């Protein structure tokens, strides 16, 4: 039995570097529907996830047109399957306030002090919201509004949401 080695390094979503005993190659596209570029040429790979059915073709060979068609179909399937995740990510990244929460927010004003170091100012009033800035214990922030367990604050040019439990009206001890 021969010794084998294979390692895949994910550089970006859809871009991987493949290392093996026989050399280096690059894969572009989601797993199951990618194009592999290496020292032996360009290969298209397309498969139906979870079924074990796949097709592999070296570009330039007789079946390469079928491989390209299957690759495009696989990419379309992967994009359709993951569209909801990308749409949710894009919406949270592009939006700095949640309209349903913002409409329920009660305007308020005053100064608050951060009582827990490393507390995050987030783009949305939820734990999964993008972190805009981490605050140090004792830092002053301006209160803009309240909504349930969250307060909307401003620190300089940054406007976002913090958990109400990590801020208070008096400086921390």
Order of alpha helices (4+ residues) and beta strands (2+ residues): beta-beta-beta-beta-beta-beta-alpha-alpha-beta-beta-beta-beta-beta-beta-beta-beta
